[in-house]
């Protein structure tokens, strides 16, 4: 049986940071409402909370690029359809 990403679940895995300390310590996925998101995590430490995991959740890069292209196309179409004020 093949692995199935189920709704309301996710997973994160250790990330190879190479020589870039800004890269996340962990990367993975999260599926909510049938939509899959990318997850990035950084291990941090504070005096008050101790060690904790800071997360960033975003739409997959392909989806973001698609949305930007759609918005750009829509803006160009709106510019073409606007009437000149004089």
Protein Blocks (a to p, Z undefined) as FASTA:
>chain_A
ZZdddehiacdddddekjafkbcfbdcdddeehiacdddddddddfklopaddddddddf
klmmmmmmmmmmmmmmmmmmpccfZZ
